[in-house]
Amino acid sequence: VQPVLAVLPRPLVRMDTERGRAVSEKVVVAAASAGTGSFEITEVSTGSGFVVAAVRRLEGDDLLPGRGETQFELTISLTEDAPLGFVNTPVTVHTDHPDASKVELKVVGMVRS
């Protein structure tokens, strides 16, 4: 079974960093699966104040081959003031697609001193 909306390379984002260092970032791509039509991302919410997500629509040469014209880059970051310890929080992507109104990614990792 193919999902309506695929998160590439996978919907699990691993973040490891040292507290006070430059912001730690990871990038994933949200793309419509073949034959599902287009969609828009209407909102991205995180389960924590120290996890931040930004969205950018991909176009032209930035598009992943074989994934259709509707693709978005999600940049997920940990802020410099993230608390020490384990990170385990969701990032929820809200879309206007009727079969995929919410897609959840899991952000896991560790903030060390």
ZAKE-322588 format. One record per residue: x, y, z of N, C-alpha, C in turn; residue in three letters; residue number from 1. Coordinates in pm, whole numbers, m for minus. Each point is the difference from the previous one (the first is absolute). Example, Ala and Ser with C-alpha at 12.3 -4.5 7.8 and 13.67 -1.06 7.14 Angstrom:
<recs>
[rec [1319; m569; 780]; [m89; 119; 0]; [90; 120; 0]; "ALA"; 1]
[rec [m35; 105; m72]; [82; 119; 6]; [m77; 109; 73]; "SER"; 2]
</recs>
This chain:
<recs>
[rec [85; m118; 0]; [m85; 118; 0]; [89; 123; 0]; "VAL"; 1]
[rec [m20; 87; m95]; [78; 122; m14]; [m71; 115; 72]; "GLN"; 2]
[rec [70; 77; 82]; [m66; 113; 67]; [m34; 110; m100]; "PRO"; 3]
[rec [m101; 81; 33]; [m38; 113; m84]; [113; 102; m5]; "VAL"; 4]
[rec [61; 21; 114]; [108; 97; 14]; [122; m70; 57]; "LEU"; 5]
[rec [111; 3; m72]; [122; m66; 44]; [96; 102; 59]; "ALA"; 6]
[rec [66; m37; 109]; [104; 83; 60]; [132; m71; m26]; "VAL"; 7]
[rec [91; 70; m68]; [125; m61; m44]; [121; 67; 66]; "LEU"; 8]
[rec [100; m69; 45]; [18; m142; m23]; [m90; m88; 87]; "PRO"; 9]
[rec [m46; 49; 116]; [m96; m73; 83]; [m59; 96; 104]; "ARG"; 10]
[rec [m114; m36; 60]; [m65; 91; 95]; [57; m6; 142]; "PRO"; 11]
[rec [126; m40; 11]; [71; 1; 128]; [122; 88; m15]; "LEU"; 12]
[rec [11; 103; 81]; [111; 95; m8]; [84; m14; 126]; "VAL"; 13]
[rec [128; m32; m17]; [90; m17; 114]; [86; 125; 14]; "ARG"; 14]
[rec [m3; 60; 120]; [74; 123; 26]; [88; m22; 123]; "MET"; 15]
[rec [129; 17; m14]; [94; m5; 112]; [85; 125; m4]; "ASP"; 16]
[rec [14; 66; 116]; [76; 124; 3]; [54; 25; 139]; "THR"; 17]
[rec [86; 100; 12]; [48; 47; 130]; [m70; 131; 30]; "GLU"; 18]
[rec [m41; 16; 125]; [m72; 120; 39]; [87; 124; m21]; "ARG"; 19]
[rec [m60; 107; m51]; [72; 125; m23]; [70; 7; m134]; "GLY"; 20]
[rec [7; m110; m72]; [61; 2; m134]; [m96; 62; m99]; "ARG"; 21]
[rec [47; 20; m120]; [m85; 51; m107]; [m121; m91; m15]; "ALA"; 22]
[rec [m104; 55; m51]; [m126; m73; m17]; [24; m127; m81]; "VAL"; 23]
[rec [m55; m111; 47]; [9; m127; m69]; [m119; m12; m95]; "SER"; 24]
[rec [26; m34; m129]; [m107; m6; m100]; [2; m133; m75]; "GLU"; 25]
[rec [m119; m45; m38]; [m16; m114; m90]; [m107; 37; m102]; "LYS"; 26]
[rec [14; m51; m122]; [m94; 32; m106]; [m64; m130; m49]; "VAL"; 27]
[rec [m133; 3; m14]; [m74; m109; m63]; [m89; 60; m107]; "VAL"; 28]
[rec [m50; m83; m90]; [m87; 47; m107]; [m135; m70; 10]; "VAL"; 29]
[rec [m107; 78; m7]; [m136; m53; m6]; [m44; 4; m146]; "ALA"; 30]
[rec [m41; m114; m53]; [m38; m8; m141]; [m125; m86; m14]; "ALA"; 31]
[rec [m86; 36; m95]; [m118; m79; m29]; [42; m129; m69]; "ALA"; 32]
[rec [m62; m110; 38]; [26; m127; m67]; [m66; 2; m138]; "SER"; 33]
[rec [46; m86; m87]; [m51; m5; m138]; [m152; m16; m2]; "ALA"; 34]
[rec [m66; 82; m80]; [m143; m12; m20]; [m88; 59; 110]; "GLY"; 35]
[rec [59; 69; 97]; [m82; 54; 110]; [m36; 147; m19]; "THR"; 36]
[rec [52; 64; m102]; [m32; 140; m22]; [87; 93; 83]; "GLY"; 37]
[rec [m28; 128; m12]; [81; 99; 70]; [m56; 28; 139]; "SER"; 38]
[rec [78; 70; 80]; [m40; 38; 135]; [75; 126; 39]; "PHE"; 39]
[rec [m46; 66; 101]; [70; 114; 59]; [21; m30; 147]; "GLU"; 40]
[rec [111; 44; 53]; [22; m7; 144]; [m59; 127; 58]; "ILE"; 41]
[rec [m94; m16; 91]; [m70; 114; 58]; [61; 44; 132]; "THR"; 42]
[rec [70; m90; 67]; [60; 31; 130]; [96; m111; 38]; "GLU"; 43]
[rec [101; 35; 79]; [88; m100; 60]; [9; 35; 148]; "VAL"; 44]
[rec [m31; m96; 85]; [6; 24; 144]; [97; m99; 64]; "SER"; 45]
[rec [64; 44; 106]; [94; m87; 71]; [m52; m23; 141]; "THR"; 46]
[rec [44; m109; 59]; [m44; m35; 134]; [86; 63; 108]; "GLY"; 47]
[rec [88; 94; m39]; [93; 59; 96]; [44; 138; m47]; "SER"; 48]
[rec [26; 88; 96]; [48; 134; m33]; [143; 4; m49]; "GLY"; 49]
[rec [77; m106; 24]; [140; 0; m44]; [21; m76; m131]; "PHE"; 50]
[rec [m109; m49; m59]; [5; m59; m134]; [m75; 94; m93]; "VAL"; 51]
[rec [66; 43; m107]; [m56; 98; m93]; [m3; m64; m138]; "VAL"; 52]
[rec [m107; 27; m75]; [m11; m54; m136]; [m33; 112; m97]; "ALA"; 53]
[rec [69; 1; m114]; [m25; 97; m106]; [m32; m77; m128]; "ALA"; 54]
[rec [m83; 59; m85]; [m46; m65; m123]; [37; 85; m121]; "VAL"; 55]
[rec [42; m68; m108]; [28; 67; m126]; [m48; m90; m113]; "ARG"; 56]
[rec [m78; 57; m92]; [m46; m76; m118]; [119; m19; m94]; "ARG"; 57]
[rec [17; m122; m48]; [107; m29; m95]; [m52; 20; m142]; "LEU"; 58]
[rec [87; 53; m85]; [m35; 24; m139]; [121; m26; m89]; "GLU"; 59]
[rec [m26; m21; m128]; [107; m12; m99]; [101; m108; 33]; "GLY"; 60]
[rec [128; 39; m2]; [109; m95; 22]; [5; m55; 143]; "ASP"; 61]
[rec [m71; 63; 94]; [m1; m48; 138]; [m91; m120; 20]; "ASP"; 62]
[rec [m90; m28; m96]; [m94; m111; 13]; [72; m134; m5]; "LEU"; 63]
[rec [m44; m94; 83]; [54; m135; m6]; [m58; m71; m122]; "LEU"; 64]
[rec [82; m65; m80]; [m51; m67; m120]; [m97; m113; 37]; "PRO"; 65]
[rec [m105; m15; m82]; [m93; m109; 18]; [m100; 18; 113]; "GLY"; 66]
[rec [m8; 120; 58]; [m89; 25; 114]; [m107; 103; m29]; "ARG"; 67]
[rec [m21; 36; m124]; [m106; 94; m33]; [41; 145; 24]; "GLY"; 68]
[rec [m93; 89; m28]; [28; 144; 6]; [m29; 62; 137]; "GLU"; 69]
[rec [m70; m71; 89]; [m31; 56; 131]; [96; m57; 103]; "THR"; 70]
[rec [98; 82; 37]; [101; m40; 97]; [34; 119; 90]; "GLN"; 71]
[rec [23; m29; 127]; [38; 102; 96]; [121; m46; 79]; "PHE"; 72]
[rec [89; 93; 27]; [114; m26; 86]; [m37; 43; 141]; "GLU"; 73]
[rec [21; m88; 97]; [m22; 31; 140]; [135; 3; 69]; "LEU"; 74]
[rec [34; 114; 57]; [125; 13; 75]; [m36; m1; 147]; "THR"; 75]
[rec [50; m99; 71]; [m30; m17; 141]; [125; 32; 79]; "ILE"; 76]
[rec [m17; 88; 101]; [115; 49; 76]; [m24; m13; 149]; "SER"; 77]
[rec [110; m16; 73]; [0; 12; 145]; [60; 136; 33]; "LEU"; 78]
[rec [m63; 74; 89]; [52; 130; 37]; [122; m15; 91]; "THR"; 79]
[rec [79; 107; 12]; [120; m2; 84]; [m32; m26; 147]; "GLU"; 80]
[rec [m120; 39; 43]; [m35; m16; 142]; [m79; m127; 28]; "ASP"; 81]
[rec [7; m98; m91]; [m68; m128; 24]; [54; m61; 130]; "ALA"; 82]
[rec [m88; m53; 84]; [45; m55; 128]; [86; m126; m18]; "PRO"; 83]
[rec [86; m24; 94]; [84; m119; m3]; [m88; m124; 13]; "LEU"; 84]
[rec [41; m106; m67]; [m71; m126; 11]; [m56; m48; m133]; "GLY"; 85]
[rec [m91; m97; 13]; [m60; m62; m118]; [m99; 93; m68]; "PHE"; 86]
[rec [m4; m8; m132]; [m100; 71; m81]; [m92; m108; m56]; "VAL"; 87]
[rec [m128; 17; 20]; [m98; m93; m54]; [m131; 78; m15]; "ASN"; 88]
[rec [m19; 60; m117]; [m115; 87; m20]; [m54; m13; m142]; "THR"; 89]
[rec [m129; 15; m18]; [m55; m7; m135]; [8; 134; m73]; "PRO"; 90]
[rec [3; m7; m132]; [m21; 115; m87]; [m118; m40; m88]; "VAL"; 91]
[rec [m105; 79; 2]; [m121; m32; m75]; [m13; 92; m121]; "THR"; 92]
[rec [m11; m61; m117]; [m18; 73; m125]; [m149; m5; m33]; "VAL"; 93]
[rec [m63; 116; m7]; [m142; 11; m34]; [m10; 36; m148]; "HIS"; 94]
[rec [m85; m72; m74]; [m15; 25; m143]; [m148; 19; m36]; "THR"; 95]
[rec [m23; 42; m124]; [m137; 12; m48]; [m45; m123; m78]; "ASP"; 96]
[rec [80; m106; 1]; [m37; m123; m71]; [m101; m77; 86]; "HIS"; 97]
[rec [m116; m37; m56]; [m105; m65; 81]; [41; m135; 59]; "PRO"; 98]
[rec [95; m68; m62]; [43; m131; 51]; [126; 6; 85]; "ASP"; 99]
[rec [55; 119; 17]; [122; 16; 81]; [m1; 138; 65]; "ALA"; 100]
[rec [m101; 25; 82]; [m11; 133; 61]; [109; 24; 105]; "SER"; 101]
[rec [50; m107; 61]; [111; 10; 95]; [98; m113; m26]; "LYS"; 102]
[rec [127; 36; m5]; [107; m98; m14]; [99; 29; 112]; "VAL"; 103]
[rec [30; m102; 80]; [87; 22; 115]; [140; m55; m24]; "GLU"; 104]
[rec [99; 82; 34]; [139; m42; 0]; [41; m11; 146]; "LEU"; 105]
[rec [97; m83; 28]; [51; m13; 135]; [143; 53; 2]; "LYS"; 106]
[rec [27; 89; 96]; [134; 56; 18]; [56; m61; 128]; "VAL"; 107]
[rec [114; m69; m12]; [63; m62; 116]; [148; 37; 1]; "VAL"; 108]
[rec [61; m9; 117]; [143; 27; 8]; [44; 32; 141]; "GLY"; 109]
[rec [112; 73; 8]; [60; 29; 128]; [67; 137; m5]; "MET"; 110]
[rec [m19; 78; 106]; [72; 126; 20]; [97; m26; 114]; "VAL"; 111]
[rec [131; 13; m29]; [105; m25; 99]; [60; 132; 49]; "ARG"; 112]
[rec [68; m7; 112]; [67; 120; 52]; [141; 12; m54]; "SER"; 113]
</recs>
